[in-house]
Amino acid sequence: MAYIQENFAEVMPGLRLSWGGLHPDGRVPVLLVPGYADSWRFWLPMFPYLPDWLRVFALSPRGHGTSDAPATGYTVADNAQAALPASLTLSTSPRPSSLATPAADTWHGNLL
């Protein structure tokens, strides 16, 4: 397994989100988002089982892990609004791939 290092992406002015990556030469980008009150490190136990053709980005939502923690912006819509630019910033794909359909009223470890 490749070495995993914590990185940061500025997804909007004044908001940096931390992320960990795996397989930088992978062909298919995938964004992993943990459930409430967790960071990208939630996904570490799964990393050894992910195929090397996946370019993996595991994201920490605002206020979690070492991501910035602004005073506001913690609704599901706010987190989704930050995750989309993160996926576009981190990925070489023209659009993020959807591997799971998130429930409209939850933010629980969905794959985007």
NULUM-410809 format. One record per residue: x, y, z of N, C-alpha, C in turn. Coordinates in steps of 0.001 Angstrom, whole numbers, padded with zeros to 6 digits, always signed. Layout:
XYZXYZXYZ
...
END
This chain:
+000841-001181+000000+000000+000000+000000+000885+001243+000000
+000480+002240-000754+001230+003483-000860+001176+004259+000456
+002165+005081+000653+002197+005953+001818+001054+006956+001732
+000371+007157+002824-000772+008066+002874-000370+009282+003688
-000531+010450+003106-000145+011692+003762-001352+012612+003832
-001484+013335+004935-002571+014299+005040-002267+015512+004172
-003279+015978+003460-003169+017125+002568-004315+018077+002871
-004297+019238+002237-005361+020220+002411-005782+020770+001060
-007079+021039+000932-007619+021661-000278-008465+022846+000141
-008198+024014-000450-009042+025176-000180-010232+025091-001128
-011403+024801-000588-012574+024540-001411-013421+025778-001641
-013245+026767-000789-013856+028074-000971-013042+029037-000119
-013148+030336-000377-012322+031275+000389-012506+031089+001895
-011391+030874+002583-011418+030732+004028-011804+029359+004542
-011925+028359+003652-012290+027013+004100-011352+025991+003472
-010458+025456+004310-009554+024390+003893-010025+023089+004518
-010155+022061+003693-010552+020747+004178-009361+019807+004083
-009175+018990+005115-008086+018013+005087-008554+016756+004368
-007599+016064+003757-007911+014832+003037-006678+013941+002999
-006922+012674+002835-005865+011700+002636-006111+011007+001311
-005050+010665+000613-005199+010053-000697-004482+008722-000808
-004873+007979-001814-004300+006669-002079-004315+006431-003582
-003300+005782-004100-003180+005433-005513-003259+006676-006418
-002280+007585-006349-002340+008801-007162-002348+008548-008666
-001969+007350-009092-001991+007033-010523-003239+006266-010931
-004190+006125-010015-005426+005417-010327-006205+006111-011428
-006971+005328-012196-007713+005863-013338-009086+006408-012959
-009696+005862-011915-011064+006230-011557-011044+006952-010213
-011340+008260-010197-011345+008982-008922-012596+008661-008107
-012406+008555-006798-013525+008337-005888-013283+009189-004643
-014342+009817-004159-014275+010663-002976-014997+009957-001837
-014297+009732-000721-014879+009106+000460-015122+010180+001510
-016333+010232+002034-016697+011211+003055-017191+010442+004271
-016600+010689+005450-017023+009951+006639-018366+010444+007166
-018910+009704+008096-020138+010110+008756-019888+011255+009716
-020949+011702+010332-020896+012816+011271-019870+012553+012374
-019131+013588+012724-018167+013584+013827-016967+012676+013571
-016580+012511+012318-015403+011716+012011-014576+012435+010949
-013351+011969+010743-012452+012578+009766-012135+011576+008661
-011295+011994+007719-010923+011113+006614-010233+009847+007115
-009641+009902+008296-008942+008740+008843-009881+007576+009160
-011179+007836+009201-012184+006786+009369-011991+005691+008315
-011569+006079+007120-011447+005157+005998-010130+004386+005970
-009168+004727+006827-007858+004074+006781-007920+002552+006825
-008746+001923+007671-008778+000458+007678-009237-000153+006349
-009961+000607+005538-010434+000102+004255-009383+000249+003151
-008460+001166+003297-007498+001471+002238-006770+000243+001691
-006319-000704+002519-005595-001848+001952-006442-002704+001004
-007746-002573+001076-008636-003407+000259-009100-002718-001031
-008712-001467-001214-009140-000727-002402-008191-001014-003561
-008728-001301-004743-007866-001630-005890-007042-000430-006342
-005883-000696-006917-004996+000397-007316-005484+001164-008532
-006538+000704-009193-007090+001472-010317-008015+002588-009825
-008294+002630-008505-009054+003736-007929-008091+004810-007440
-008345+006029-007797-007612+007177-007250-008467+007689-006099
-008053+007429-004876-008892+007632-003703-008571+008949-003013
-009629+009682-002709-009552+010893-001907-010521+010725-000745
-010002+010753+000487-010855+010662+001672-010859+012045+002321
-012016+012620+002479-012184+014016+002877-012687+014138+004305
-012173+015114+005042-012715+015460+006361-013633+016668+006201
-014901+016549+006599-015801+017703+006509-015330+018846+007412
-015851+020015+007174-015484+021171+007993-015727+020866+009473
-014779+021320+010299-014896+021123+011739-014509+019736+012219
-014043+018885+011329-013676+017515+011699-012212+017279+011347
-011535+016472+012171-010116+016244+011937-009367+017562+011982
-008515+017783+010998-007755+019036+010947-008314+020006+009906
-009526+019771+009431-010186+020728+008536-010527+021992+009312
-010637+023100+008577-011041+024349+009214-012403+024191+009877
-012609+024960+010945-013861+024895+011702-014480+026284+011813
-015134+026738+010730-015780+028045+010808-016950+028015+011795
-017424+029190+012184-018499+029296+013177-019836+028785+012642
-020032+028832+011332-021297+028402+010735-021017+027471+009570
-022095+026918+009004-021952+026115+007792-021930+024623+008022
-022709+024128+008963-022664+022709+009303-023925+021942+008913
-024733+022489+008049-025904+021750+007587-025472+020739+006524
-026364+019820+006214-026073+018841+005161-025791+019568+003849
-026597+020569+003543-026404+021321+002298-025054+022031+002290
-024651+022612+003425-023350+023286+003502-022207+022302+003282
-022300+021130+003905-021248+020129+003730-021192+019626+002298
-022333+019430+001689-022363+018998+000289-021782+020083-000609
-022098+021333-000304-021590+022447-001102-020067+022521-001017
-019488+022151+000109-018029+022139+000243-017428+020890-000383
-018131+019762-000316-017586+018514-000854-017505+018531-002372
-018463+019173-003043-018437+019193-004499-017202+019896-005041
-016894+021130-004586-015651+021722-005096-014414+020933-004692
-014461+020282-003535-013319+019456-003131-013134+018317-004115
-014221+017680-004510-014109+016566-005450-013586+017042-006797
-014001+018214-007208-013529+018740-008490-012093+019224-008396
-011714+019736-007227-010347+020200-007026-009382+019030-006977
-009768+017956-006288-008876+016827-006072-008823+015877-007258
-009872+015810-008020-009996+014814-009076-009523+015349-010414
-009043+014459-011256-008716+014845-012628-009903+014561-013540
-010961+014010-012971-012167+013712-013729-012956+014989-013955
-013641+015125-015092-014435+016326-015323-015643+016416-014395
-016053+015306-013781-017152+015331-012829-016963+014189-011848
-017441+014352-010603-017286+013264-009650-018169+012087-010012
-017725+010892-009664-018516+009692-009896-019409+009427-008701
-020615+008968-008947-021525+008645-007862-021556+007138-007676
-021060+006676-006534-021040+005254-006249-022145+004859-005288
-022755+005830-004646-023854+005557-003725-024777+006759-003736
-026027+006520-003522-026997+007613-003499-027191+008051-002062
-026781+009280-001718-026951+009725-000339-028418+010006-000035
-028822+009687+001168-030178+010030+001602-030264+011541+001711
-031402+012091+001372-031556+013539+001301-031354+014212+002652
-031653+013546+003734-031597+014215+005036-030485+013687+005939
-029472+013021+005386-028397+012493+006222-027043+012858+005641
-026021+012673+006447-024644+012890+006041-023823+011826+006750
-024037+010565+006383-023475+009431+007113-022584+008567+006236
-021361+008997+006008-020392+008158+005320-020778+007772+003909
-021361+008688+003173-021750+008382+001794-020557+008487+000877
-020563+007695-000157-019561+007793-001202-020119+008702-002276
-019338+009683-002671-019804+010605-003724-019176+010229-005041
END
